[in-house]
């Protein structure tokens, strides 16, 4: 009996050691998100898309029957313009390209275009699978669908011209959500984690993670998660928020993190 107990203890120690090793050796660096400034954010907004353009913040929200796109003053949170998305559509990511604003829906395989000038509804477009996040690199619109794959779309036809598989330490990174193009990189929220992935668009490799776990409300509500990245290229400001978060955070890369459970899970797929 004593041998059995000792064996169980030994196995527990080994398992704990392996887990600690995984936590410390994710293979991809993780950094804290250092808060530079905070701005108000509507806590009722189920944020799905976010981008910054010409001094204003554009945000899209989800939930069937209450989805909308709005233009907001980022300093005050004041709504400058809003367009509601009719039921049964569940709004998802948005992006500006040229003089248009593009919006995805979750499961309807239907997207909408709007005039960026006055947010008047324009044409619709179709796509395969689910719609999650959007951004653009000046040539293509980039779309996520909740998998490890990003699609690069022709803005004229909204048809895929190429795809990119995203990996971290050789492991597929699933549940890529809201996207932002920042100085030649793709930044992506990863659903059900507190991490933002910084992705090399040439290789699909995650070069680092930004840990935003210290931001946002402390709650057990599974819907209140980080989602929303916006970049003000003129002032080099990165802003992040989340679903039902009462604040929008201006952040920059902080100190390195030596152990992160989310990163360990994402970067250790070898069993």
C-alpha positions, -999 to +999 in steps of 0.1 A: +000+000+000+029+023+009+044+017-025+012+026-043+009+058-023+046+067-031+040+059-068+009+082-069+029+110-052+057+105-076+034+107-106+018+138-092+052+155-088+062+146-123+029+159-137+033+191-118+068+195-131+058+189-167+030+214-164+054+240-149+078+233-177+051+239-203+041+271-186+077+284-187+086+272-222+057+282-245+081+288-273+066+322-281+073+353-260+044+367-239+043+403-228+019+422-205-003+450-218+009+482-202-020+508-200-011+542-213-046+557-210-082+547-205-113+560-224-150+553-218-166+524-236-203+514-237-206+484-213-238+472-231-218+468-264-212+432-273-181+442-293-173+422-324-153+447-346-133+478-340-111+502-360-099+537-359-102+561-388-098+599-392-100+606-355-131+584-349-136+549-335-159+526-355-174+496-336-197+468-345-216+446-321-232+412-321-264+395-307-293+390-331-318+418-329-295+443-312-265+444-335-253+477-348-224+497-362-215+530-346-191+558-350-178+571-317-157+599-303-129+578-286-121+605-260-157+608-246-175+577-258-201+599-274-220+581-303-217+602-334-236+580-357-252+545-355-268+521-379-288+491-366-286+457-382-320+441-385-329+407-370-321+379-374-286+390-384-258+387-357-232+414-365-195+405-366-163+422-377-160+454-397-133+471-418-130+502-439-116+499-475-116+528-499-149+547-494-168+517-480-173+500-447-177+462-448-195+441-422-197+403-416-224+384-399-218+353-378-237+323-394-257+338-422-229+338-448-240+373-457-220+405-454-231+441-458-214+472-473-220+508-462-209+542-474-181+553-451-192+589-455-228+586-442-231+549-433-259+544-458-265+507-466-251+495-499-247+460-514-245+426-498-218+400-504-217+362-498-190+340-483-186+304-471-187+295-434-189+318-404-178+354-402-157+366-373-132+394-377-119+417-404-090+440-412-071+451-443-035+455-455-040+481-482-045+455-509-068+428-495-094+425-469-084+399-443-111+378-427-112+353-398-138+326-393-131+312-359-105+286-371-068+289-376-072+302-411-072+338-423-087+345-458-074+373-480-102+387-500-104+408-532-122+440-521-139+443-555-154+408-555-150+398-518-138+364-530-107+347-515-075+351-533-053+333-507-054+318-473-030+318-443-027+292-416-017+307-383+006+287-360+023+293-327+054+272-320+042+249-348+007+245-334-025+257-352-040+287-334-078+282-335-105+307-327-089+337-343-114+365-338-112+403-341-083+415-363-062+446-368-034+454-392-006+472-373+027+482-389+029+452-411+016+426-386-018+411-381-030+413-345-058+390-335-079+383-304-080+346-296-115+338-284-118+323-249-082+335-240-068+367-227-042+368-254-037+390-285-015+372-311+009+392-332+011+373-366+037+375-393+015+378-425+042+362-446+046+329-426+015+329-404+037+324-374+028+341-341+058+362-331+045+371-297+015+373-275+001+403-256-016+393-223-046+416-216-058+396-185-052+426-162-077+447-182-114+446-182-140+437-155-134+407-132-163+384-138-171+348-144-195+357-172-182+337-202-195+364-226-174+392-210-141+385-229-114+406-246-124+414-282-116+446-301-083+460-313-080+494-330-049+512-343-044+549-348-016+549-373-011+587-371-003+587-334+009+550-332-018+543-306-031+507-300-065+504-283-081+473-269-115+466-253-139+436-249-175+425-249-194+445-223-162+462-211-168+497-196-134+510-208-113+512-239-076+509-231-047+525-249-018+500-244+017+493-254+039+463-249+051+458-213+073+434-194+079+398-205+058+371-188+076+340-177+046+317-175+012+320-191-013+291-191-032+302-222+001+305-242+013+271-229-019+255-242-017+272-275+020+264-282+022+228-269+003+205-292+026+176-293+007+157-266 
